[in-house]
């Protein structure tokens, strides 16, 4: 009897690392089930992240989705159409059994191509309110999954609340390795604050940190992820700056006592799963406001402190950091009610259900 063909899953999602990392969190579980994988996105930051975990990668054309009137929207429609054609050709060669989409503008032509070829699409929404790409994808999706319980009211009744996948390697971090990577003394008990502005960095947050560095150095050690091209020329025994950390992030997080960050859904759920007290400063300018809503939900649950960027001054930022350190134990106590490892199984079961 011929051996049964292993299911093939196409992963897609991109634009920021927040659309990629949840896919990567599912890769070990998918491989353990014997599924064959390939990834479709742009030639941007997704490519090195995906190739680093050994997943076959294919780049297609796509257009950016804008919520405002722009002549570029017209031209980008042709890019989306080209992406659909490219993806359809790829699917005819690779014959995936299902597409799993994490959203972002690149996912639109992938979902449309899959629908045209009758390939089931499973779409996952990370933010509390659905993004534009996922709204467009929704009619083409066989199953819609979501992270926040509050998202239910925005989606069809058939949508399922599953949480968001957390990368399993983050639970394997080692505090001593993190200290060595940051060139800190592992025996030093001084608290460690991680400042993380997302894969693109956060200029306003960077500026607030820099303006308060002398004060911060007297209270904590600081690991500052500045974002690409935003290096900091400041030297101190208690300060380390990196543009981006990938493989060593699990160890840096193990070393971390407090987090100051934006409020991208995937990152804050990772911090929550690791029980890290958070000060969230959500991105507002140039966004649809999804991070503000994410942050407010975390604050309401008692999992994080929140400060609006427009209200922050160097003095109020200093006060917020002091409050974070004072409330750390209380925040961790509320965070302990959350199980960060259950989402993966629910998502993998939903994907399997689409091709069984």
C-alpha positions in Angstrom: 0.0 0.0 0.0 1.5 3.4 -0.9 2.4 5.7 2.0 -0.2 8.4 2.6 0.9 11.9 1.6 1.8 14.2 4.4 -0.4 17.3 4.6 1.1 20.4 3.2 0.4 23.8 5.0 1.1 27.2 3.5 1.9 29.8 6.1 1.5 33.5 5.3 1.5 36.8 7.1 3.8 39.8 7.1 4.6 43.5 7.2 6.0 43.4 10.8 7.5 40.7 12.9 4.2 40.5 14.8 2.6 38.9 11.8 5.5 36.4 11.5 6.4 35.2 15.0 3.0 33.5 15.7 3.5 31.5 12.6 7.0 30.5 13.7 5.6 29.6 17.1 3.5 26.9 15.4 6.3 25.5 13.2 7.6 22.9 15.8 4.1 21.6 16.5 3.4 21.3 12.8 6.6 19.5 12.1 5.9 17.1 15.0 2.7 16.2 13.2 4.6 15.4 10.0 3.2 18.4 8.1 5.1 19.8 5.1 5.5 23.6 5.3 6.2 26.5 3.1 5.8 30.3 3.6 4.5 33.0 1.2 5.2 36.6 1.9 7.2 39.6 0.5 10.9 40.0 0.1 10.9 42.1 3.3 11.8 41.3 7.0 9.7 38.1 6.9 12.3 36.3 4.7 15.3 36.0 7.1 13.0 35.3 10.0 11.4 32.4 8.2 14.5 31.0 6.6 16.2 31.0 10.0 13.9 28.2 11.1 14.4 26.2 7.9 11.0 26.8 6.3 10.8 27.0 2.5 10.1 30.6 1.5 8.4 32.1 -1.6 8.2 35.9 -2.2 5.3 37.4 -4.2 4.2 40.9 -5.1 1.5 42.7 -3.1 0.2 46.1 -2.5 -0.1 48.0 0.8 -3.7 48.4 2.1 -4.5 52.0 3.1 -7.5 53.3 4.9 -7.2 56.7 3.2 -7.6 58.1 -0.3 -4.4 57.8 -2.3 -3.5 57.4 -5.9 -1.1 54.7 -4.8 -4.1 52.5 -3.8 -5.0 52.3 -7.5 -1.6 51.1 -8.6 -1.3 48.7 -5.6 -4.5 46.9 -6.8 -2.4 45.7 -9.8 0.3 44.5 -7.4 -2.3 42.5 -5.5 -3.6 41.1 -8.7 0.0 40.1 -9.7 0.4 38.5 -6.3 -2.7 36.4 -6.8 -1.4 35.1 -10.1 2.0 34.4 -8.7 0.5 32.6 -5.7 -2.0 30.6 -7.8 0.9 29.3 -9.9 2.8 28.4 -6.8 -0.2 26.6 -5.3 -0.7 24.6 -8.5 2.9 23.4 -8.2 3.0 22.8 -4.4 -0.7 21.7 -3.8 -1.1 22.8 -0.2 -4.0 21.3 1.8 -4.6 24.4 3.8 -3.4 28.1 4.1 -2.9 29.5 7.6 -2.9 33.3 7.5 -1.7 35.7 10.3 -2.8 38.8 8.4 -0.9 41.8 7.1 -1.2 43.1 3.5 0.7 40.2 2.0 -1.9 37.7 3.2 -4.7 39.1 0.9 -3.4 37.8 -2.5 -2.5 34.5 -0.8 -6.0 34.0 0.6 -7.7 35.0 -2.7 -5.5 32.6 -4.7 -6.4 29.8 -2.2 -10.1 30.5 -2.5 -10.0 30.5 -6.3 -8.3 27.0 -6.2 -10.7 25.8 -3.4 -7.9 25.5 -0.9 -9.3 26.1 2.7 -8.0 29.2 4.5 -7.7 29.5 8.3 -7.3 33.1 9.4 -6.1 34.2 12.8 -6.6 37.7 14.2 -4.1 38.8 16.9 -5.5 42.2 17.8 -8.7 42.9 19.7 -10.3 44.7 16.7 -9.8 43.0 13.3 -7.3 44.6 10.9 -8.1 45.6 7.4 -6.4 42.7 5.8 -8.2 40.2 7.9 -11.5 41.9 7.2 -10.8 41.5 3.5 -9.7 37.9 4.0 -12.8 36.9 6.1 -15.1 36.0 3.2 -12.5 33.7 1.8 -11.7 31.9 5.1 -13.2 28.6 6.1 -12.4 29.2 9.7 -11.6 32.5 11.6 -9.7 32.3 14.9 -9.1 35.2 17.3 -7.0 36.1 20.4 -9.0 38.4 22.7 -12.4 37.2 24.0 -13.7 40.7 23.3 -13.1 40.2 19.5 -16.1 37.9 19.3 -18.5 40.8 18.7 -16.7 41.8 15.5 -16.7 38.4 13.9 -19.2 35.8 12.5 -20.7 33.4 15.1 -18.6 30.5 13.6 -15.3 32.3 14.6 -13.4 30.6 17.5 -11.6 32.1 20.4 -8.2 30.3 20.7 -5.7 32.8 22.1 -2.4 33.4 20.4 0.5 31.0 20.0 3.6 31.8 22.1 7.0 30.6 20.8 7.9 27.5 22.9 11.6 28.4 22.9 10.8 31.5 25.0 10.1 29.2 27.9 13.6 27.8 27.7 15.5 31.0 28.3 18.3 31.0 30.8 19.0 34.0 33.1 22.8 33.4 33.3 23.1 33.1 29.5 21.1 36.4 29.2 23.5 38.1 31.6 26.5 36.9 29.7 25.0 38.0 26.4 24.4 41.5 27.8 27.8 41.5 29.5 26.2 41.9 32.9 27.4 40.2 36.1 25.1 37.1 36.6 25.5 37.5 40.4 24.3 41.1 40.4 20.7 41.3 41.8 20.0 44.8 40.4 16.6 44.6 38.6 16.7 44.4 34.8 14.3 46.4 32.6 13.8 45.5 29.0 12.8 48.3 26.6 11.4 46.9 23.4 9.7 49.0 20.7 8.9 46.2 18.2 10.8 45.2 15.1 10.6 48.8 13.8 11.7 50.4 17.0 9.8 53.2 18.8 11.4 56.6 18.4 9.4 58.4 21.1 10.0 55.6 23.6 13.7 55.7 22.7 13.8 59.4 23.4 12.1 59.1 26.8 14.6 56.4 27.8 17.6 58.4 26.6 16.4 61.5 28.5 16.2 59.5 31.7 19.2 57.3 31.3 21.3 58.8 34.2 18.3 58.4 36.6 17.6 54.9 35.3 21.1 53.7 35.7 20.8 54.4 39.5 17.8 52.1 39.8 18.2 49.2 37.3 20.1 47.6 34.5 18.6 48.4 31.1 18.5 46.2 28.0 17.4 48.5 25.2 16.2 47.1 21.8 16.2 50.3 19.8 15.1 49.1 16.4 17.0 49.0 13.1 19.1 52.0 12.4 18.4 53.5 15.8 21.6 52.7 17.6 22.5 54.6 20.8 25.9 56.1 21.6 25.7 55.7 25.4 28.0 53.6 27.5 27.4 52.5 31.1 28.0 49.2 33.0 24.2 48.9 33.5 23.2 49.7 29.9 23.2 47.6 26.8 21.6 48.6 23.5 20.9 46.3 20.5 19.0 47.2 17.3 17.3 43.8 17.3 17.8 40.5 19.1 16.5 37.2 17.7 18.1 34.0 18.9 19.2 35.3 22.3 15.8 36.9 23.0 14.6 34.0 25.2 17.7 34.5 27.4 17.3 38.2 27.6 13.6 37.7 28.6 14.7 35.2 31.3 17.0 37.9 32.7 14.3 40.6 32.5 12.3 41.7 35.6 10.2 44.4 34.0 9.2 45.3 30.4 8.6 48.7 28.8 7.1 48.1 25.3 4.6 48.9 22.6 1.4 47.0 22.7 1.5 44.7 19.6 -0.7 41.7 20.5 1.8 39.0 20.0 4.6 40.6 22.0 2.4 41.5 25.0 1.0 37.9 25.1 4.5 36.6 25.1 5.4 38.9 28.1 2.2 37.8 29.8 2.9 34.1 29.3 6.4 34.7 30.8 4.9 36.7 33.7 6.7 39.9 33.1 5.3 43.1 34.6 4.7 45.5 31.8 4.5 49.3 31.1 2.8 49.5 27.7 3.1 52.7 25.6 0.9 51.8 22.6 1.6 53.1 19.1 -1.0 55.7 18.1 0.3 58.0 15.3 0.1 56.4 11.9 -1.9 53.4 13.2 -5.5 52.4 13.3 -5.5 52.4 17.1 -5.3 48.7 17.6 -2.4 48.9 20.1 -4.4 51.3 22.2 -7.3 48.9 22.4 -4.9 45.9 23.1 -3.2 47.9 25.9 -6.5 48.9 27.5 -7.7 45.3 27.6 -4.5 44.3 29.3 -4.8 47.1 31.8 -8.5 46.2 32.5 -7.4 42.6 33.2 -4.7 43.8 35.7 -1.9 42.4 33.5 -0.1 45.7 32.6 0.2 49.4 33.3 -0.6 51.7 30.4 0.6 55.2 29.5 -0.5 57.1 26.4 2.5 58.4 24.4 0.9 61.8 23.9 0.7 62.3 27.7 4.3 61.3 28.5 7.0 63.7 29.4 10.5 62.8 30.8 9.1 63.4 34.3 5.9 61.4 33.9 7.8 58.6 32.2 10.1 58.5 35.3 7.1 58.3 37.6 5.6 55.5 35.5 8.8 53.5 35.7 8.8 53.9 39.5 5.2 52.8 39.7 6.0 49.7 37.5 8.7 48.6 39.9 6.5 49.2 42.9 3.6 47.3 41.4 5.6 44.4 39.9 4.5 41.7 42.3 0.8 42.7 42.1 1.0 42.6 38.3 2.7 39.2 38.3 0.0 37.8 40.7 -2.7 38.7 38.2 -0.6 37.4 35.3 -0.3 34.0 37.0 -4.0 33.3 36.2 -3.1 33.1 32.5 -1.9 29.9 30.8 0.3 30.9 27.9 0.7 27.4 26.5 -2.9 26.4 25.5 -3.4 28.3 22.3 -1.0 26.3 20.1 -3.1 23.1 20.5 -6.3 24.8 19.7 -4.9 26.5 16.6 -3.3 23.3 15.2 -6.5 21.4 15.7 -8.4 24.1 13.8 -5.9 23.9 10.9 -6.1 20.1 10.9 -9.9 20.3 10.8 -9.7 22.4 7.7 -8.1 19.6 5.6 -9.4 16.4 7.3 
